[in-house]
């Protein structure tokens, strides 16, 4: 008798009352967090990150596996310190998101950020010819969209809605407060072409596993499945791709916002496989800024979950 495929776990049916209670708990938590300054909250977040590292065994194992494969030359001590620090940065991001609208205004943004190689990208956005901006799950990636919205750049960010609609609406409100426009990932495909053709900047977090049908390109020495949509949009509308990052300085609410690569249409015009070339190019740029401080990357992600067809056939 043939083995039956494993049953998929049924998704828990959401309860509006339970969701509302979770939302209420979040708002009460935010009320208490606002009683303390941002530095105190960030130090508390680091403590929570260390607890997460200690007790979230599956996430810790995955992070260490990814780090060992990406940095085979590093010691086990370095790998563990980097992994733990990565969890601290994830916890600090939660505090950042809640405090950003409270702290960052048009008259004080210099108190919380500095910029590196961003001038050309800024002028490209102001020209209004359309632009794709690519970032990764690295440090506080959320603040880039907030700052661009704060200064009235025409930007849209793709995001996956949370299952809890009350918390989702609250967090979307936080992100939209400065003028950032959010598109739900589920309905983004129908809107991407329209938005790009109007000259807006479309922002992506581009380091998630794209499944068996993604484009497999090198990322830290291994093939990683990467979404085709960014490259296809760039080719179709002949628009540049900006690769940017936000990097936290120390444990403070202060960030270096940088651009380390702009990919222009003329660069891929004569390539035999422009889609694969573009995808490999911006993925390499992401790897470059992650290597500058690997502790700020989300190593617990299943970035290398799916394997290329030739690897699957060997197993």
Rosetta blueprint (number, residue, H / E / L):
1 X L
2 X L
3 X L
4 X L
5 X L
6 X L
7 X L
8 X L
9 X L
10 X L
11 X L
12 X L
13 X L
14 X L
15 X L
16 X H
17 X H
18 X H
19 X H
20 X H
21 X H
22 X H
23 X H
24 X H
25 X H
26 X H
27 X H
28 X H
29 X H
30 X H
31 X H
32 X H
33 X H
34 X L
35 X L
36 X L
37 X L
38 X H
39 X H
40 X H
41 X H
42 X H
43 X H
44 X H
45 X H
46 X H
47 X H
48 X H
49 X H
50 X H
51 X H
52 X H
53 X H
54 X H
55 X H
56 X L
57 X H
58 X H
59 X H
60 X H
61 X H
62 X H
63 X H
64 X H
65 X H
66 X H
67 X H
68 X H
69 X H
70 X H
71 X L
72 X L
73 X L
74 X L
75 X L
76 X H
77 X H
78 X H
79 X H
80 X H
81 X H
82 X H
83 X H
84 X H
85 X H
86 X H
87 X H
88 X H
89 X H
90 X H
91 X H
92 X H
93 X H
94 X H
95 X H
96 X H
97 X H
98 X H
99 X H
100 X H
101 X H
102 X H
103 X H
104 X L
105 X L
106 X L
107 X L
108 X L
109 X H
110 X H
111 X H
112 X L
113 X E
114 X E
115 X E
116 X E
117 X L
118 X L
119 X H
120 X H
121 X H
122 X H
123 X H
124 X H
125 X H
126 X H
127 X H
128 X L
129 X L
130 X L
131 X E
132 X E
133 X E
134 X E
135 X E
136 X L
137 X L
138 X E
139 X L
140 X L
141 X L
142 X H
143 X H
144 X H
145 X H
146 X H
147 X H
148 X H
149 X H
150 X H
151 X L
152 X L
153 X L
154 X L
155 X E
156 X E
157 X E
158 X E
159 X E
160 X L
161 X L
162 X L
163 X L
164 X L
165 X H
166 X H
167 X H
168 X H
169 X H
170 X H
171 X H
172 X H
173 X H
174 X H
175 X H
176 X H
177 X L
178 X L
179 X L
180 X L
181 X E
182 X E
183 X E
184 X E
185 X H
186 X H
187 X H
188 X H
189 X H
190 X H
191 X H
192 X H
193 X H
194 X H
195 X H
196 X H
197 X H
198 X L
199 X L
200 X L
201 X E
202 X E
203 X E
204 X E
205 X E
206 X L
207 X L
208 X L
209 X L
210 X L
211 X L
212 X L
213 X L
214 X L
215 X E
216 X E
217 X E
218 X E
219 X E
220 X L
221 X L
222 X E
223 X E
224 X E
225 X E
226 X E
227 X L
228 X L
229 X H
230 X H
231 X H
232 X H
233 X H
234 X H
235 X H
236 X H
237 X H
238 X L
239 X L
240 X L
241 X E
242 X E
243 X E
244 X E
245 X E
246 X E
247 X E
248 X E
249 X L
250 X L
251 X L
252 X L
253 X L
254 X L
255 X E
256 X E
257 X E
258 X E
259 X E
260 X E
261 X E
262 X E
263 X E
264 X L
265 X H
266 X H
267 X H
268 X H
269 X L
270 X L
271 X L
272 X L
273 X L
274 X H
275 X H
276 X H
277 X H
278 X H
279 X H
280 X H
281 X H
282 X H
283 X H
284 X H
285 X H
286 X H
287 X H
288 X H
289 X H
290 X H
291 X H
292 X H
293 X L
294 X H
295 X H
296 X H
297 X E
298 X L
299 X L
300 X L
301 X L
302 X L
303 X L
304 X L
305 X L
306 X L
307 X L
308 X L
309 X H
310 X H
311 X H
312 X H
313 X H
314 X H
315 X L
